[in-house]
Amino acid sequence: MDAMTIATGFLRSLGLAALVGMSFGALLRLELRGLKLGLASGALFGFAAIAAMADPIRFQEGMIFDARTVLIVLSAPMGGPVATAIGTMLAASYRAWLGGVGAVAGVSGLMLAGLVSLAFYWRKGAARTIRDFSILGFVGGITIFTIFLMPRPQAMAAFENMALPYIITTTLGTILVGIFLTAEKRRHDFARALKHASETDALTKVFNRRKLDRLANKLENKAATQQGYAVIMFDIDHFKRVNDTYGHAAGDAVLTRVAEIVSARTRNMDQVVRYGGEELAVILPDANEKGAASAAQAILKTIENSKIEWDGADIAVTVSAGVAASNSHGPSLVDVVAAADQAMYAAKRAGRNRVQTASTMHRVEVGAAPALQADASQQEKAI
């Protein structure tokens, strides 16, 4: 088999590798993270390497060469260490199953390609430039030397025919496929950035009302299956006084700082939204009214004890909070937000800088006797 035939065979195999780019883009759109992304990427690279081996260039019986190395060396820079471990294991297992005189060399070459990929990742992280892919491909091409694990006469014959075409096509293939994968990743990152910008309040950097609309279906579906959620509505007390005294720029600084405190004191799964003006909403999945009220109380205390520095002055503010939960007001996010908003205004009427739960407000304000209303007002002041 001449060098041109071998090179043509490698380039044919790289057509399959190009499909990995499109599949990788689809995988990114699933928004997987951490271990899940590593496992899915590893399966993608591993099965693609297996597919490449299923359409190989056969130098002699039992000696198989293809574009598998391109896929394995790109696995860590694109999908992380877990992707390399999974992809290498799958490809190596398949190569061992194929057997033949080149089985040991083939498995060793895949393991070496995986080590090259990991070494690059641990040294530089993700590969982004043509130079990065050139280094990866060229170093990956030296896996050809594992061919000497075969009997010497066969190894020498294969090496003389395969070495140069293998190194060249592996390097070029890594560059081409790497660029394609990087383009897919950049497109995905750009789309995510646009989506994030469309859902983020420019001043406070928390989410805006558009995010709340997109959360509705997910929250309502969970609430319908007994996985309830709660909403806290915060409003800065006497915010107009801050603007009138210190100026609107100071008001912006106060609002931004309050949003930072609220974000810092909530769970990773919670969503903080600028609902409007100086009003912030916190959506708490898998939470009830009591738990949300405790969280709101802790946030109130933190804000009360904080000072916002502005132009040499220390501005002190408080907030009022209303809390409602889906188990009392139904799965509709609109209804739960409205209940929390009403409870927040009840907290303001009761004296501000306090937490009011919607269920307590309902019992007190709807059909309650005057004496009971007075008792409830005293209880609210004690919160």
Wavefront OBJ file of the C-alpha trace (Angstrom):
o trace
v 0.000 0.000 0.000
v 1.579 3.329 -1.058
v 1.741 6.498 1.000
v -0.876 8.319 -1.088
v -3.414 5.540 -0.617
v -2.770 5.570 3.115
v -3.112 9.354 3.312
v -6.356 9.220 1.322
v -7.678 6.615 3.734
v -6.854 8.794 6.717
v -8.594 11.785 5.174
v -11.663 9.639 4.527
v -11.681 8.693 8.171
v -11.559 12.351 9.138
v -14.942 12.847 7.466
v -16.396 10.948 10.398
v -14.476 13.166 12.789
v -16.169 16.209 11.239
v -19.518 14.752 12.295
v -18.244 14.860 15.854
v -18.166 18.645 15.585
v -21.863 18.835 14.784
v -22.680 16.307 17.497
v -20.544 18.243 19.965
v -22.499 21.404 19.183
v -25.767 19.571 19.815
v -24.332 18.264 23.089
v -23.433 21.772 24.236
v -26.976 22.931 23.596
v -28.202 20.437 26.177
v -26.522 22.696 28.790
v -24.882 19.809 30.634
v -22.386 20.671 33.382
v -19.555 19.025 35.306
v -19.576 15.241 35.433
v -22.589 14.926 33.124
v -20.813 16.906 30.401
v -17.640 14.852 30.870
v -19.511 11.556 30.589
v -21.496 12.643 27.542
v -18.422 14.093 25.793
v -16.415 10.965 26.588
v -19.104 8.765 25.091
v -19.170 10.973 21.994
v -15.400 10.912 21.435
v -15.125 7.244 22.348
v -17.855 5.987 20.033
v -16.603 8.253 17.253
v -13.164 6.658 17.619
v -14.817 3.228 17.468
v -16.665 4.255 14.311
v -13.357 5.372 12.802
v -11.827 1.995 13.629
v -14.793 0.281 12.004
v -13.714 1.821 8.667
v -9.927 1.502 8.935
v -6.949 1.411 6.634
v -5.649 -2.149 6.740
v -1.904 -2.312 6.203
v -1.705 -6.045 6.834
v -4.024 -8.537 8.470
v -4.411 -7.524 12.113
v -2.684 -4.144 11.665
v -5.258 -1.334 11.669
v -4.683 2.427 11.315
v -7.239 5.250 11.273
v -8.100 8.711 12.627
v -8.871 7.557 16.169
v -5.906 9.507 17.568
v -7.395 12.821 16.414
v -10.523 12.193 18.472
v -8.733 11.058 21.611
v -6.140 13.868 21.723
v -8.943 16.439 21.412
v -11.095 14.893 24.141
v -9.566 16.605 27.215
v -9.173 20.123 25.754
v -12.775 19.962 24.562
v -14.560 17.854 27.173
v -12.228 17.636 30.176
v -10.375 14.772 31.907
v -13.506 12.670 32.425
v -14.187 12.781 28.679
v -10.661 11.533 27.989
v -10.951 8.710 30.505
v -14.282 7.534 29.091
v -13.339 8.009 25.441
v -9.962 6.268 25.781
v -11.494 3.362 27.708
v -14.196 2.806 25.089
v -11.820 3.048 22.128
v -9.124 0.891 23.750
v -11.675 -1.773 24.718
v -12.935 -1.954 21.158
v -9.400 -2.151 19.747
v -8.550 -4.968 22.146
v -11.713 -6.779 21.092
v -10.703 -6.534 17.419
v -7.497 -8.403 18.251
v -4.831 -9.210 15.679
v -1.082 -8.842 15.719
v -1.394 -5.072 16.122
v -3.787 -5.192 19.092
v -1.181 -4.418 21.760
v 0.262 -1.583 19.684
v -3.212 -0.221 18.954
v -4.328 -0.217 22.585
v -1.010 1.301 23.673
v -1.335 4.016 21.031
v -4.776 4.958 22.311
v -3.570 5.057 25.901
v -0.636 7.248 24.861
v -2.985 9.566 22.935
v -5.119 9.883 26.060
v -2.046 10.799 28.117
v -1.042 13.415 25.530
v -4.542 14.903 25.731
v -4.495 15.006 29.539
v -0.970 16.456 29.663
v -2.004 19.273 27.333
v -5.162 19.941 29.346
v -3.340 20.060 32.685
v -0.721 22.393 31.250
v -2.849 24.745 29.134
v -6.510 23.908 29.693
v -8.695 24.271 26.615
v -7.133 24.365 23.146
v -8.221 27.429 21.154
v -5.623 28.323 18.522
v -4.145 26.691 15.438
v -0.845 26.535 17.323
v -2.518 24.583 20.151
v -4.045 22.102 17.731
v -0.774 21.783 15.794
v 1.059 20.837 18.988
v -1.645 18.398 19.995
v -1.749 16.767 16.567
v 2.005 16.493 16.129
v 2.601 15.094 19.609
v -0.375 12.790 19.118
v 1.233 11.620 15.882
v 4.170 10.132 17.767
v 1.821 7.391 18.926
v 2.909 5.757 15.658
v 5.991 4.584 17.548
v 3.850 2.142 19.524
v 3.935 0.129 16.322
v 7.284 -1.249 17.506
v 5.397 -3.281 20.083
v 4.662 -5.635 17.167
v 7.217 -8.148 15.856
v 10.169 -6.186 14.442
v 9.947 -7.183 10.723
v 6.265 -6.275 10.544
v 6.789 -3.142 12.626
v 9.585 -1.864 10.395
v 7.589 -2.469 7.225
v 4.553 -0.720 8.629
v 6.592 2.158 10.044
v 8.332 2.878 6.738
v 4.990 3.147 4.969
v 2.914 4.701 7.732
v 5.035 7.058 9.868
v 5.118 10.224 7.778
v 1.526 10.040 6.414
v 0.275 9.202 9.908
v 2.007 12.154 11.591
v 0.981 14.594 8.834
v -2.665 13.534 8.672
v -2.981 13.323 12.452
v -1.604 16.859 12.769
v -3.785 18.257 9.978
v -6.812 16.330 11.196
v -6.401 17.644 14.734
v -6.129 21.198 13.410
v -9.204 20.906 11.194
v -11.432 19.073 13.657
v -10.176 21.219 16.539
v -11.051 24.415 14.691
v -14.499 23.056 13.890
v -15.130 22.031 17.509
v -13.895 25.402 18.749
v -16.204 27.218 16.333
v -19.145 25.191 17.639
v -18.178 26.013 21.226
v -17.787 29.720 20.466
v -21.179 29.812 18.759
v -22.719 28.158 21.781
v -20.949 30.498 24.231
v -22.051 33.525 22.207
v -25.656 32.328 22.185
v -25.514 31.739 25.940
v -24.038 35.195 26.494
v -26.835 36.785 24.464
v -29.470 34.841 26.371
v -27.892 35.765 29.709
v -27.751 39.430 28.715
v -31.415 39.343 27.707
v -32.323 37.951 31.146
v -30.023 40.135 33.279
v -30.709 43.536 34.794
v -27.970 45.906 33.625
v -27.676 47.742 36.961
v -27.863 45.059 39.641
v -26.612 42.100 37.541
v -29.385 39.878 38.902
v -32.070 38.458 36.598
v -34.845 40.588 35.122
v -38.567 39.951 34.606
v -37.940 38.045 31.370
v -36.162 35.331 33.409
v -39.181 35.114 35.689
v -41.415 34.435 32.710
v -39.103 31.638 31.543
v -39.065 30.060 35.009
v -42.843 29.852 35.210
v -43.467 26.577 33.351
v -40.678 24.720 35.123
v -41.800 25.837 38.571
v -45.481 25.209 37.895
v -44.813 21.700 36.569
v -42.813 20.864 39.692
v -45.467 22.320 41.953
v -48.061 20.141 40.233
v -46.032 17.057 41.282
v -45.790 18.139 44.924
v -42.364 19.785 44.540
v -43.384 23.174 45.824
v -41.587 26.487 45.676
v -41.671 29.778 47.534
v -41.269 33.422 46.590
v -39.825 36.267 48.671
v -40.513 39.849 47.618
v -38.136 42.490 48.993
v -38.626 46.242 48.777
v -36.171 48.848 50.086
v -37.766 50.991 52.757
v -37.913 54.766 52.157
v -35.941 54.419 48.919
v -37.217 57.779 47.634
v -35.633 59.407 50.682
v -32.252 57.960 49.693
v -32.590 59.385 46.178
v -33.750 62.765 47.451
v -30.976 63.009 50.057
v -27.967 61.588 48.243
v -28.968 61.593 44.569
v -30.049 58.924 42.120
v -26.497 57.613 41.652
v -26.424 56.841 45.377
v -29.816 55.155 45.025
v -28.382 52.967 42.273
v -25.443 52.053 44.528
v -27.797 51.145 47.378
v -29.994 49.011 45.132
v -26.954 47.251 43.691
v -25.533 46.533 47.158
v -28.865 45.201 48.437
v -29.067 42.907 45.385
v -25.535 41.662 46.143
v -26.478 40.863 49.747
v -29.655 39.062 48.718
v -27.742 37.032 46.108
v -25.003 36.142 48.597
v -27.475 34.944 51.243
v -29.512 32.663 48.959
v -28.827 29.132 47.740
v -27.217 28.347 44.389
v -30.527 26.968 43.110
v -32.444 30.134 44.047
v -33.081 32.852 41.460
v -32.851 36.548 42.352
v -34.857 38.843 40.059
v -35.182 42.611 39.892
v -38.940 42.737 39.773
v -39.223 46.472 39.259
v -37.875 49.712 40.714
v -36.333 48.905 44.099
v -38.224 45.610 44.396
v -36.410 42.257 44.264
v -37.986 38.796 44.005
v -36.305 35.579 45.117
v -37.610 32.301 43.713
v -36.818 29.362 45.997
v -37.399 25.897 44.433
v -38.175 23.033 46.808
v -39.001 25.416 49.655
v -42.049 26.088 51.807
v -43.297 29.308 53.374
v -41.648 28.695 56.745
v -38.209 28.029 55.262
v -38.466 31.024 52.938
v -39.500 33.259 55.835
v -36.428 32.184 57.816
v -34.208 32.966 54.826
v -35.881 36.353 54.399
v -35.389 37.175 58.076
v -31.661 36.417 57.850
v -31.343 38.659 54.797
v -33.212 41.466 56.552
v -30.789 41.354 59.479
v -27.766 41.394 57.179
v -29.052 44.429 55.279
v -29.996 46.225 58.493
v -26.462 45.764 59.841
v -24.773 46.858 56.601
v -23.616 50.327 55.592
v -23.319 51.450 51.990
v -20.481 53.912 51.508
v -21.225 56.771 49.149
v -19.242 59.956 48.674
v -17.959 59.924 52.250
v -21.319 59.017 53.780
v -22.495 55.715 55.249
v -26.017 55.048 54.028
v -28.115 52.702 56.155
v -31.236 51.087 54.725
v -33.728 48.401 55.656
v -36.053 46.267 53.564
v -39.519 44.822 53.971
v -40.273 41.296 52.797
v -43.335 39.296 51.838
v -43.327 35.505 51.544
v -45.716 33.138 49.784
v -45.518 29.488 48.732
v -47.143 27.357 46.052
v -48.573 24.865 48.538
v -50.904 27.629 49.811
v -51.595 29.588 46.625
v -51.495 26.976 43.872
v -48.830 26.214 41.270
v -49.251 29.442 39.239
v -46.152 31.629 39.563
v -48.263 34.708 38.850
v -50.490 33.906 41.830
v -47.620 33.138 44.209
v -45.724 36.306 43.226
v -48.896 38.374 43.676
v -49.440 36.877 47.148
v -45.834 37.570 48.153
v -46.150 41.126 46.826
v -49.297 41.726 48.868
v -47.571 40.320 51.950
v -44.620 42.654 51.370
v -46.929 45.689 51.313
v -48.551 44.393 54.489
v -45.079 44.321 56.083
v -44.611 47.964 55.096
v -47.976 48.925 56.583
v -47.021 47.117 59.792
v -43.935 49.261 60.285
v -41.320 48.144 57.676
v -38.068 46.210 58.221
v -39.971 42.982 58.816
v -41.117 39.748 57.165
v -44.779 39.058 56.495
v -46.015 35.665 55.317
v -48.984 35.526 52.988
v -50.777 32.825 54.966
v -50.644 34.853 58.195
v -51.726 38.007 56.400
v -54.694 36.157 54.900
v -55.903 34.969 58.271
v -55.514 38.418 59.814
v -56.796 40.699 57.061
v -59.699 38.695 55.607
v -62.722 38.577 57.940
v -60.758 38.973 61.147
v -62.154 40.714 64.196
v -60.625 44.112 65.132
v -59.124 42.686 68.329
v -57.503 39.867 66.384
v -56.106 42.398 63.902
v -54.559 44.356 66.755
v -53.006 41.205 68.213
v -51.617 40.253 64.836
v -50.169 43.747 64.371
v -48.314 43.398 67.676
v -47.005 39.990 66.613
v -45.717 41.448 63.329
v -43.882 44.193 65.212
v -42.148 41.496 67.265
v -40.764 39.705 64.185
l 1 2 3 4 5 6 7 8 9 10 11 12 13 14 15 16 17 18 19 20 21 22 23 24 25 26 27 28 29 30 31 32 33 34 35 36 37 38 39 40 41 42 43 44 45 46 47 48 49 50 51 52 53 54 55 56 57 58 59 60 61 62 63 64 65 66 67 68 69 70 71 72 73 74 75 76 77 78 79 80 81 82 83 84 85 86 87 88 89 90 91 92 93 94 95 96 97 98 99 100 101 102 103 104 105 106 107 108 109 110 111 112 113 114 115 116 117 118 119 120 121 122 123 124 125 126 127 128 129 130 131 132 133 134 135 136 137 138 139 140 141 142 143 144 145 146 147 148 149 150 151 152 153 154 155 156 157 158 159 160 161 162 163 164 165 166 167 168 169 170 171 172 173 174 175 176 177 178 179 180 181 182 183 184 185 186 187 188 189 190 191 192 193 194 195 196 197 198 199 200 201 202 203 204 205 206 207 208 209 210 211 212 213 214 215 216 217 218 219 220 221 222 223 224 225 226 227 228 229 230 231 232 233 234 235 236 237 238 239 240 241 242 243 244 245 246 247 248 249 250 251 252 253 254 255 256 257 258 259 260 261 262 263 264 265 266 267 268 269 270 271 272 273 274 275 276 277 278 279 280 281 282 283 284 285 286 287 288 289 290 291 292 293 294 295 296 297 298 299 300 301 302 303 304 305 306 307 308 309 310 311 312 313 314 315 316 317 318 319 320 321 322 323 324 325 326 327 328 329 330 331 332 333 334 335 336 337 338 339 340 341 342 343 344 345 346 347 348 349 350 351 352 353 354 355 356 357 358 359 360 361 362 363 364 365 366 367 368 369 370 371 372 373 374 375 376 377 378 379 380 381 382 383
